[in-house]
Amino acid sequence: MAELKVRLGKLEMKNPVMTASGTFGYGLEFQDFVPLDQIGGIIVKGTTLHAREGNDYPRMAETPQGMLNCVGLQNKGVDYFCEHIYPQIKDIDTRMIVNVSGNTPEDYAECAARINALENIPAIELNISCPNVKEGGMAFGVTCAGAAQVVKAVRERYHKTMIVKLSPNVTNVADIARAVEDEGADSVSLINTLMGMAIDIEKRQSLLSINTGGLSGPAVKPIALRMVWQVAKAVKIPVVGLGGIMNATDAIEFMMAGATAIQIGTANFIDPAVTIKVKEGIEKWLGNHGCQSVTEIIGALKG
């Protein structure tokens, strides 16, 4: 059998298949459907310094080849996570990673610092696509300066592996990737959702409470694949690819485009065991093509 281990900086994972934040809960919700210890890494739902109620309902809508969501990072805050969730997940035999969000660089840094103290959380994924309240609602992740500012603040207080999740709603995602690399990111993950909307023409209303939401699912895959390819050529740190991955073929495409690991998101809602099926599919493909290690296909795209 081919070797499936990969590394994101100092973080070694048993295989390259991860779950995307917000689609797999805290992992516990899926333990009746899939052996969690066979997944390479589980990225738990977005966590913020203070509790957030999220947006009003409706906040999810189905679209052709995808879905829209505007959940709004509903969570009970980092202290609740540390006291109540961490004890339940700390002994799961895989890499448990916390997605961190915030409104200001100080919020991000304080939240990350509290997670830094948790022994069995070896990494965070920094979501820099959230509203920057101090600058009129602009997301940090859409400018090099904004992205760098958050990563720098977190790097000063967080000392384990930091994966920075990039927004696709930018002109040049490679520039943003280089900016966060320069400030100490150990890895980047992309793409986050694309901004979209859907309308009920009978009610003449948006299908979402705040009108717009993030588009995910198969529809975004070609865009995500292109951006992963661009970023992998632009930075020296490992890239994690996500966006519309539904099966092993999709995952292998992302790895050939330069991703060291991949995340599965929307597909978890369709098939709760998809992560294991993708892992087994990658393993089978590697065997059929005479590969000794999954690392042989990372960036293997010709031309």
C-alpha positions in Angstrom: 0.0 0.0 0.0 1.2 3.5 -0.8 2.3 5.8 2.1 -0.3 8.4 2.8 1.4 10.6 5.3 1.8 14.3 4.5 3.2 17.3 6.4 2.0 20.8 6.8 5.1 22.4 8.2 5.8 20.6 11.5 2.3 19.0 11.5 2.4 15.4 10.3 -0.9 13.8 9.3 -1.6 10.1 8.7 -3.3 11.0 5.3 -4.1 14.1 3.3 -7.9 14.0 3.8 -9.3 16.7 6.2 -12.8 18.0 6.9 -13.7 21.6 6.3 -14.7 23.8 9.1 -18.4 24.3 9.6 -19.3 21.1 7.8 -18.3 18.4 10.3 -19.3 20.0 13.7 -16.7 19.0 16.3 -16.3 15.6 14.8 -18.4 14.0 17.5 -21.5 14.4 15.5 -20.1 12.0 12.8 -18.6 9.3 15.0 -21.6 7.0 14.4 -21.1 7.2 10.7 -17.3 7.1 10.2 -14.2 6.0 12.1 -12.8 9.4 13.0 -9.2 8.1 13.5 -9.0 7.3 9.8 -9.4 10.9 8.8 -6.1 12.9 8.4 -7.4 15.9 10.2 -10.7 17.3 11.5 -11.1 21.1 11.5 -13.8 21.9 13.9 -16.4 24.7 13.5 -15.4 28.3 13.6 -14.5 29.5 17.1 -14.4 33.2 18.2 -13.3 35.0 21.4 -16.9 35.7 22.5 -20.1 33.8 21.8 -21.9 34.6 18.6 -25.6 34.0 17.8 -25.1 33.9 14.1 -27.5 35.3 11.5 -31.2 35.1 11.5 -32.9 32.2 9.7 -33.2 31.3 6.8 -29.4 31.0 6.5 -29.0 28.1 4.1 -30.3 27.6 0.5 -29.8 24.9 -2.1 -28.5 26.0 -5.5 -27.7 24.0 -8.7 -24.5 22.1 -8.0 -24.0 23.7 -4.6 -25.4 25.5 -1.6 -25.4 29.0 0.0 -25.0 29.6 3.7 -24.9 32.7 5.9 -24.7 30.9 9.3 -22.6 33.7 10.7 -20.1 31.8 12.8 -22.6 30.7 15.5 -20.6 29.3 18.4 -20.4 29.6 22.2 -17.0 31.2 22.3 -13.4 29.9 22.9 -13.8 29.6 26.7 -16.8 27.3 26.3 -14.8 25.3 23.7 -11.9 24.9 26.1 -14.0 23.9 29.0 -16.7 21.7 27.4 -15.7 20.6 23.9 -12.0 20.1 24.2 -12.3 17.4 26.9 -14.6 15.4 24.6 -12.3 15.6 21.5 -8.8 15.7 22.9 -8.3 11.9 22.7 -9.6 11.4 19.2 -6.7 9.8 17.3 -6.3 12.3 14.5 -5.2 15.9 14.2 -7.9 18.0 15.8 -7.6 21.6 14.4 -9.6 24.7 15.5 -10.9 27.2 13.0 -10.3 30.7 14.6 -12.2 33.8 13.6 -12.5 37.3 14.9 -13.5 40.9 14.4 -10.1 42.6 15.2 -6.5 41.4 15.2 -6.6 41.5 18.9 -9.7 39.2 19.0 -7.9 36.7 16.7 -4.7 36.8 18.8 -6.5 36.3 22.1 -8.6 33.5 20.9 -5.6 31.8 19.4 -3.6 32.2 22.6 -6.2 30.4 24.6 -6.2 27.5 22.1 -2.4 27.5 22.2 -2.6 26.2 25.8 -4.5 23.1 24.8 -2.0 20.2 24.5 -3.9 18.1 22.1 -4.8 20.8 19.6 -1.7 21.0 17.4 -2.8 23.6 14.9 -5.3 26.3 14.1 -6.9 27.4 10.8 -7.1 31.2 10.8 -10.2 32.4 8.9 -9.4 35.8 7.7 -12.6 36.3 5.7 -14.6 37.7 8.5 -15.9 41.3 8.8 -13.4 43.8 10.1 -15.6 46.0 12.3 -13.0 48.7 12.8 -12.8 49.3 9.0 -16.5 49.4 8.1 -17.1 45.7 7.5 -14.3 45.0 5.0 -12.9 41.5 5.4 -9.3 41.2 6.5 -8.6 38.6 3.9 -9.2 40.8 0.8 -6.1 43.0 1.1 -2.5 42.1 1.6 -2.1 44.6 4.5 -5.3 43.4 6.3 -4.3 39.7 6.0 -0.7 40.4 7.1 -1.9 42.4 10.1 -4.0 39.5 11.5 -1.4 36.8 10.9 1.3 39.0 12.5 -0.8 39.5 15.6 -1.7 35.8 15.9 1.9 34.7 15.3 3.1 36.7 18.2 0.9 34.7 20.6 0.3 31.4 18.9 3.3 29.0 18.6 2.0 25.9 16.9 1.1 25.2 13.3 -0.9 28.0 11.8 -2.9 27.4 8.6 -4.4 30.6 7.1 -7.7 30.2 5.2 -7.8 32.5 2.2 -10.8 34.3 0.6 -11.4 33.7 -3.1 -13.2 37.1 -3.3 -10.0 38.9 -4.3 -8.3 40.0 -7.5 -5.0 38.1 -6.9 -5.1 35.4 -4.3 -1.4 34.7 -4.8 -0.5 38.1 -3.5 -2.5 37.5 -0.3 -0.9 34.1 0.1 2.6 35.6 -0.1 1.6 38.3 2.4 0.6 35.8 5.1 3.6 33.6 4.3 5.9 36.6 5.0 4.2 37.1 8.4 4.8 33.5 9.6 1.9 31.3 8.3 2.9 27.7 8.2 0.4 26.8 5.5 -2.5 28.3 3.6 -5.9 26.7 2.8 -8.2 27.8 0.0 -10.8 28.5 -1.1 -13.3 29.8 1.4 -16.8 30.2 -0.1 -17.6 32.6 -3.0 -20.1 35.3 -2.4 -23.5 34.6 -4.0 -27.2 34.9 -3.6 -30.6 33.4 -4.6 -34.0 34.9 -4.9 -37.6 33.6 -4.4 -39.3 35.3 -7.4 -42.8 34.7 -5.9 -42.0 36.4 -2.6 -39.6 38.8 -4.3 -37.2 38.1 -1.4 -33.7 36.6 -1.0 -33.6 33.0 0.1 -31.2 34.1 2.8 -31.9 36.4 5.8 -29.0 38.8 5.0 -29.5 38.5 1.2 -26.0 37.2 0.3 -24.1 34.1 1.5 -21.2 31.9 0.7 -21.4 29.5 -2.2 -19.9 26.0 -1.8 -20.2 22.6 -3.5 -19.2 21.2 -7.0 -20.0 24.5 -8.7 -16.9 26.2 -7.2 -14.4 23.5 -7.9 -12.9 24.8 -11.2 -12.3 28.2 -9.5 -10.9 26.6 -6.4 -8.6 24.3 -8.5 -7.3 27.3 -10.5 -6.6 29.3 -7.3 -4.8 26.4 -5.6 -2.6 26.0 -8.6 -1.8 29.7 -8.6 -1.0 29.8 -4.9 1.1 26.6 -4.9 3.4 28.2 -7.5 3.6 31.5 -5.5 4.6 30.3 -2.0 7.0 27.9 -0.4 4.7 26.8 2.4 2.3 23.8 2.0 -1.1 24.5 0.4 -4.4 22.8 1.5 -7.0 22.7 -1.3 -10.8 22.7 -0.9 -13.8 23.7 -2.8 -16.3 21.3 -4.4 -14.3 18.1 -3.6 -16.9 15.2 -3.9 -14.7 12.2 -4.6 -11.2 10.8 -4.8 -10.8 12.1 -8.4 -11.5 15.6 -7.3 -9.0 15.3 -4.4 -6.3 14.0 -6.7 -6.8 16.9 -9.1 -6.2 19.3 -6.2 -3.0 17.5 -5.2 -1.7 17.4 -8.7 -2.4 21.2 -8.9 -0.1 21.6 -5.9 -2.1 20.9 -2.7 -0.3 18.9 0.0 -3.7 18.0 1.6 -7.3 18.6 0.9 -10.5 19.4 2.8 -14.0 18.0 2.2 -16.9 20.3 3.1 -20.3 20.3 1.5 -20.0 16.7 0.5 -20.2 15.7 4.2 -23.9 16.8 4.1 -24.6 14.4 1.3 -22.6 11.4 2.5 -21.3 11.5 6.1 -18.7 8.8 5.2 -17.3 10.6 2.2 -13.9 11.3 3.9 -13.1 7.7 4.2 -14.2 6.9 0.7 -12.0 9.6 -0.6 -9.0 8.4 1.4 -9.6 4.8 0.1 -10.0 6.1 -3.4 -6.7 8.0 -3.3 -5.0 4.9 -1.9 -6.4 2.7 -4.7 -5.4 5.1 -7.4 -1.8 5.3 -6.1 -1.6 1.5 -6.1 -3.0 1.3 -9.6 -0.4 3.8 -10.8 2.6 2.3 -9.1 3.1 5.2 -6.6 5.0 4.5 -3.4 3.8 7.6 -1.6 1.0 10.2 -2.0 3.7 12.9 -2.1 4.6 11.8 -5.6 1.5 13.4 -7.0 1.7 16.7 -5.1 2.3 19.3 -7.9 2.6 16.6 -10.5 0.6 18.6 -13.1 2.6 18.6 -16.4 3.2 21.9 -18.2 
